[in-house]
């Protein structure tokens, strides 16, 4: 179990670093999107390539951060019933979900998406849109993203088994601290990079927080 926990820690560190790096792509997407809109209305010029860059970057954020979200235990949970159960029961439910749903799904999609990437690579698949981009980089995001999710699923399974066997803390206990959106906004302000973008990130975080059910209404 100690060897498995060390492997789990290595996987956690990998997804932690990747997640904190990829989150900067949110800023890049905002800048590219805003620049494309300004150019279109200011000088009546636009580019399909820039539009596809936005899609590629958004796909990268969504796929490459999937393992990071699982690591932070920030995925959506239906806790109307589960939230009332004991920590051990909650972890047993997670073990079942990881083994029966998440890991098989992620492994199957990893296998299938790799074939799609290889085909795009070998054929040099291009976007059908005028001025569009080559497709294999975005095809590659799927197998890489599902590989990271699979690895994190294994890590989460190890941590839950360790807790159930009395050899580790409860992995469902969220660490108290700033959210990813708060960290990104703070870094942007610290470096004085596009303050209006930081305000947009904070406004988005506020909207997300408003949509979350309050503690008194979750039961």
Buried (B, 14 or more C-beta within 10 A) or exposed (E): EEEBBEBBEEBBEBBBEBBBEBBEBBBBBBEBBBEBEEBEEEEEEBBBBBBBBBEBBBBBBEBBBBBBBBBBBEEEEEEEEEEEEEEEEBBBBBBEBBEEEBBEBBBEBBEEBBEBBBEBBEEEBEBEEEEBBBBBBBBBBBBBBBBBBBBBBBBBBBBBBBBBEEEBEEBBEEEEEEEBBEBBBBBBBEEEEBEEBBEBBBEEBEEEEEEEEEEEEEE
